[in-house]
Amino acid sequence: MATPRPPDAVDAILAQWKRERPDLDASPMGPIGRIKRCAVLLERRLDETFVEFGLSRWEFDMLAALRRSGAPYCLAPTTLFSTLMVTSGTMTHRMAKLEAQGWIERLPNPADARSSLVQLTPQGLELIDRAVEAHVANEHRILSALKAADIAALDARLALLLASLESRRGQ
């Protein structure tokens, strides 16, 4: 038997729909509404840590993508923008901002004279290493109210949902 939980805002919405449209099965609004609400609240909590380092979410994401690519922390812009799921125009604007901050530099691509590479500077590497440590600690705090088994079960089910959504993306 499930442990009773206090009602949340999504429960109130579901009750309103049940009252107004008892003929409508609005049950999918429960998990989807909670996922959406969690996403908003999570972004706020994550942003609090990024701000401590003078970073926005997208700046953190770009620096982190370069950092996790491994030494020499260098990627082609096309690889970077496809990893981050943004347009090339958006990427160009963002690269200019990060370059002006001194966190990245653009280098000639030795394999293709028509293109360039994007690389973390030593300052960018130092910044992202500090920021990612704080970010992971923050994520541990955010999830600390859940048991390890619950986190694993949640992660497994979200992975199933994600796979389902990604498989439909091309349709």
C-alpha positions as a Markdown table, in Angstrom:
| # | Residue | x | y | z |
|---|---|---|---|---|
| 1 | Met | 0.0 | 0.0 | 0.0 |
| 2 | Ala | 1.3 | 3.4 | -0.9 |
| 3 | Thr | 2.3 | 5.8 | 1.8 |
| 4 | Pro | -0.1 | 8.7 | 2.1 |
| 5 | Arg | 1.3 | 12.0 | 1.0 |
| 6 | Pro | 0.2 | 15.6 | 1.5 |
| 7 | Pro | -1.8 | 17.0 | -1.5 |
| 8 | Asp | 0.0 | 19.2 | -3.9 |
| 9 | Ala | -1.0 | 21.8 | -6.5 |
| 10 | Val | -1.4 | 19.2 | -9.2 |
| 11 | Asp | -3.9 | 17.3 | -7.0 |
| 12 | Ala | -6.0 | 20.5 | -6.8 |
| 13 | Ile | -5.9 | 20.9 | -10.6 |
| 14 | Leu | -7.0 | 17.2 | -11.0 |
| 15 | Ala | -9.8 | 17.7 | -8.5 |
| 16 | Gln | -11.1 | 20.8 | -10.5 |
| 17 | Trp | -11.1 | 18.8 | -13.7 |
| 18 | Lys | -12.9 | 15.9 | -12.1 |
| 19 | Arg | -15.5 | 18.3 | -10.8 |
| 20 | Glu | -15.9 | 20.2 | -14.1 |
| 21 | Arg | -15.4 | 17.4 | -16.5 |
| 22 | Pro | -16.1 | 14.0 | -14.8 |
| 23 | Asp | -16.4 | 12.4 | -18.2 |
| 24 | Leu | -12.7 | 13.2 | -19.0 |
| 25 | Asp | -9.8 | 11.0 | -17.8 |
| 26 | Ala | -7.4 | 13.7 | -16.8 |
| 27 | Ser | -5.1 | 11.3 | -15.0 |
| 28 | Pro | -2.1 | 11.9 | -17.4 |
| 29 | Met | -2.1 | 15.5 | -16.1 |
| 30 | Gly | -0.8 | 14.2 | -12.7 |
| 31 | Pro | 2.6 | 12.9 | -13.7 |
| 32 | Ile | 3.1 | 15.4 | -16.5 |
| 33 | Gly | 2.1 | 18.3 | -14.3 |
| 34 | Arg | 4.4 | 17.1 | -11.6 |
| 35 | Ile | 7.3 | 16.7 | -14.0 |
| 36 | Lys | 6.8 | 20.2 | -15.4 |
| 37 | Arg | 6.5 | 21.7 | -11.9 |
| 38 | Cys | 9.6 | 19.8 | -10.7 |
| 39 | Ala | 11.5 | 21.0 | -13.8 |
| 40 | Val | 10.7 | 24.7 | -13.0 |
| 41 | Leu | 11.6 | 24.3 | -9.3 |
| 42 | Leu | 14.8 | 22.3 | -10.1 |
| 43 | Glu | 15.9 | 25.0 | -12.6 |
| 44 | Arg | 15.5 | 27.7 | -9.9 |
| 45 | Arg | 17.6 | 25.6 | -7.4 |
| 46 | Leu | 20.3 | 24.8 | -10.0 |
| 47 | Asp | 20.5 | 28.5 | -11.1 |
| 48 | Glu | 21.2 | 29.5 | -7.5 |
| 49 | Thr | 24.5 | 27.6 | -7.6 |
| 50 | Phe | 25.4 | 28.8 | -11.1 |
| 51 | Val | 24.9 | 32.5 | -10.0 |
| 52 | Glu | 27.5 | 31.9 | -7.3 |
| 53 | Phe | 30.1 | 31.5 | -10.1 |
| 54 | Gly | 28.8 | 34.3 | -12.3 |
| 55 | Leu | 27.3 | 31.8 | -14.7 |
| 56 | Ser | 23.9 | 31.4 | -16.4 |
| 57 | Arg | 22.5 | 27.9 | -17.0 |
| 58 | Trp | 23.6 | 28.0 | -20.7 |
| 59 | Glu | 27.1 | 29.2 | -19.8 |
| 60 | Phe | 27.5 | 26.4 | -17.4 |
| 61 | Asp | 26.2 | 23.9 | -20.0 |
| 62 | Met | 28.6 | 25.0 | -22.6 |
| 63 | Leu | 31.6 | 25.0 | -20.3 |
| 64 | Ala | 30.6 | 21.6 | -18.9 |
| 65 | Ala | 30.2 | 20.2 | -22.4 |
| 66 | Leu | 33.8 | 21.2 | -23.2 |
| 67 | Arg | 35.1 | 20.0 | -19.9 |
| 68 | Arg | 33.5 | 16.6 | -20.1 |
| 69 | Ser | 34.8 | 16.1 | -23.6 |
| 70 | Gly | 38.2 | 15.4 | -22.0 |
| 71 | Ala | 41.6 | 17.0 | -22.6 |
| 72 | Pro | 42.3 | 19.2 | -24.5 |
| 73 | Tyr | 38.7 | 20.3 | -23.8 |
| 74 | Cys | 38.2 | 21.2 | -27.4 |
| 75 | Leu | 35.2 | 20.6 | -29.7 |
| 76 | Ala | 34.1 | 21.7 | -33.2 |
| 77 | Pro | 31.2 | 24.2 | -32.9 |
| 78 | Thr | 28.9 | 21.8 | -34.8 |
| 79 | Thr | 29.6 | 19.1 | -32.2 |
| 80 | Leu | 29.0 | 21.6 | -29.4 |
| 81 | Phe | 25.7 | 23.0 | -30.7 |
| 82 | Ser | 24.3 | 19.5 | -31.5 |
| 83 | Thr | 25.3 | 18.3 | -28.0 |
| 84 | Leu | 23.5 | 21.3 | -26.4 |
| 85 | Met | 20.6 | 21.2 | -28.9 |
| 86 | Val | 20.8 | 24.8 | -30.0 |
| 87 | Thr | 21.0 | 26.4 | -33.4 |
| 88 | Ser | 24.2 | 27.4 | -35.0 |
| 89 | Gly | 23.2 | 31.1 | -34.8 |
| 90 | Thr | 22.6 | 30.8 | -31.1 |
| 91 | Met | 25.9 | 29.0 | -30.7 |
| 92 | Thr | 27.8 | 31.7 | -32.5 |
| 93 | His | 26.3 | 34.4 | -30.2 |
| 94 | Arg | 27.0 | 32.3 | -27.1 |
| 95 | Met | 30.6 | 31.5 | -28.1 |
| 96 | Ala | 31.3 | 35.3 | -28.6 |
| 97 | Lys | 30.1 | 36.0 | -25.1 |
| 98 | Leu | 32.1 | 33.2 | -23.5 |
| 99 | Glu | 35.2 | 34.3 | -25.5 |
| 100 | Ala | 34.8 | 37.9 | -24.3 |
| 101 | Gln | 34.7 | 36.5 | -20.7 |
| 102 | Gly | 38.0 | 34.7 | -21.4 |
| 103 | Trp | 36.5 | 31.3 | -20.7 |
| 104 | Ile | 36.9 | 29.9 | -24.2 |
| 105 | Glu | 39.0 | 30.5 | -27.3 |
| 106 | Arg | 38.5 | 29.7 | -30.9 |
| 107 | Leu | 41.3 | 28.0 | -32.7 |
| 108 | Pro | 42.0 | 27.0 | -36.3 |
| 109 | Asn | 41.0 | 23.4 | -37.0 |
| 110 | Pro | 44.1 | 21.6 | -38.2 |
| 111 | Ala | 41.9 | 19.0 | -39.9 |
| 112 | Asp | 39.8 | 21.5 | -41.8 |
| 113 | Ala | 41.1 | 25.0 | -42.7 |
| 114 | Arg | 37.5 | 26.2 | -43.3 |
| 115 | Ser | 36.4 | 25.6 | -39.7 |
| 116 | Ser | 37.5 | 26.4 | -36.2 |
| 117 | Leu | 37.5 | 24.6 | -32.8 |
| 118 | Val | 36.3 | 25.8 | -29.4 |
| 119 | Gln | 38.6 | 25.2 | -26.4 |
| 120 | Leu | 38.4 | 26.0 | -22.7 |
| 121 | Thr | 41.0 | 28.5 | -21.6 |
| 122 | Pro | 42.8 | 27.8 | -18.3 |
| 123 | Gln | 40.5 | 30.3 | -16.7 |
| 124 | Gly | 37.4 | 28.5 | -18.1 |
| 125 | Leu | 38.7 | 25.1 | -17.0 |
| 126 | Glu | 39.3 | 26.4 | -13.5 |
| 127 | Leu | 35.9 | 28.0 | -13.4 |
| 128 | Ile | 34.0 | 25.0 | -14.6 |
| 129 | Asp | 35.9 | 22.6 | -12.3 |
| 130 | Arg | 34.8 | 24.7 | -9.3 |
| 131 | Ala | 31.3 | 25.2 | -10.6 |
| 132 | Val | 30.7 | 21.5 | -11.4 |
| 133 | Glu | 31.8 | 20.5 | -7.9 |
| 134 | Ala | 29.3 | 22.9 | -6.3 |
| 135 | His | 26.6 | 21.8 | -8.9 |
| 136 | Val | 27.0 | 18.1 | -8.0 |
| 137 | Ala | 26.9 | 18.9 | -4.3 |
| 138 | Asn | 23.7 | 21.0 | -4.9 |
| 139 | Glu | 22.1 | 18.0 | -6.8 |
| 140 | His | 22.9 | 15.7 | -3.8 |
| 141 | Arg | 21.2 | 18.2 | -1.5 |
| 142 | Ile | 18.2 | 18.5 | -3.8 |
| 143 | Leu | 17.8 | 14.7 | -3.8 |
| 144 | Ser | 18.6 | 14.2 | -0.1 |
| 145 | Ala | 15.0 | 13.9 | 0.9 |
| 146 | Leu | 14.7 | 10.6 | -1.2 |
| 147 | Lys | 16.1 | 7.2 | -0.3 |
| 148 | Ala | 18.7 | 5.8 | -2.7 |
| 149 | Ala | 16.3 | 3.1 | -3.9 |
| 150 | Asp | 13.6 | 5.7 | -4.6 |
| 151 | Ile | 16.1 | 7.8 | -6.6 |
| 152 | Ala | 17.2 | 4.7 | -8.6 |
| 153 | Ala | 13.5 | 3.8 | -9.3 |
| 154 | Leu | 12.7 | 7.3 | -10.3 |
| 155 | Asp | 15.7 | 7.5 | -12.6 |
| 156 | Ala | 14.8 | 4.2 | -14.2 |
| 157 | Arg | 11.2 | 5.3 | -14.9 |
| 158 | Leu | 12.2 | 8.7 | -16.2 |
| 159 | Ala | 14.7 | 6.9 | -18.5 |
| 160 | Leu | 11.8 | 4.9 | -19.9 |
| 161 | Leu | 9.7 | 8.0 | -20.4 |
| 162 | Leu | 12.7 | 9.8 | -22.1 |
| 163 | Ala | 13.3 | 6.9 | -24.4 |
| 164 | Ser | 9.6 | 6.9 | -25.4 |
| 165 | Leu | 9.6 | 10.7 | -26.0 |
| 166 | Glu | 12.9 | 10.6 | -28.0 |
| 167 | Ser | 11.7 | 7.7 | -30.2 |
| 168 | Arg | 8.7 | 9.8 | -31.2 |
| 169 | Arg | 10.8 | 13.0 | -31.9 |
| 170 | Gly | 11.2 | 12.2 | -35.6 |
| 171 | Gln | 7.5 | 11.5 | -36.2 |
